[in-house]
Amino acid sequence: MFLKEFEIRWNDLDANRHLANITYLSYASETRMAFLNHIGLSHKDLQQRAIGPIVFNEQLFYFKEAMPDDKIRVSFELAGMSDDGIFFSFEHNFYDQEGQNMARCEMMGAWMNLKTRKLSALPEELITQFEDSNKTKDYKVISASDTRKHGKKPIDLK
């Protein structure tokens, strides 16, 4: 399992003096980018390929407080991916020093071509790298329709 460690800093807290919601999302994002770097997709490589990951949605589930000066570890696991690699779902679990699961973040996104600003399939070698990575126990092949499973649609101002 891919893990990244964080030490909770003063500015990571909210008014209740525990880890803030936004910090959970930030730690999850940092862990995703560390994983991409780990498999050879650095910022430079993403720039050369003119692709970038975009987030469709993220959900947080809290189980136990994270407090100031705690050290926590955040996991990265592949929860799903489309056959062409366009769509992906990642899961991040947050663990305290004893390995107790404190929170979970589930996110879904896609790859975007940074020149055309349209969704883009991944090259086969990158799909293979993801398929060879750590997967959740309930990993599944996903499709475009899975990205809309929550049924949310924009509601414009009139």
Sequence and secondary structure as in RCSB ss.txt:
>XXXX:A:sequence
MFLKEFEIRWNDLDANRHLANITYLSYASETRMAFLNHIGLSHKDLQQRAIGPIVFNEQLFYFKEAMPDDKIRVS
FELAGMSDDGIFFSFEHNFYDQEGQNMARCEMMGAWMNLKTRKLSALPEELITQFEDSNKTKDYKVISASDTRKH
GKKPIDLK
>XXXX:A:secstr
 EEEEEE  GGGB TTSSB HHHHHHHHHHHHHHHHHHTT  HHHHHHHTEEEEEEEEEEEE S   TT EEEEE
EEEEEE TTSSEEEEEEEEE TT  EEEEEEEEEEEEETTTTEE    HHHHHHHHTS EEEEEEE  GGGGGTT
        
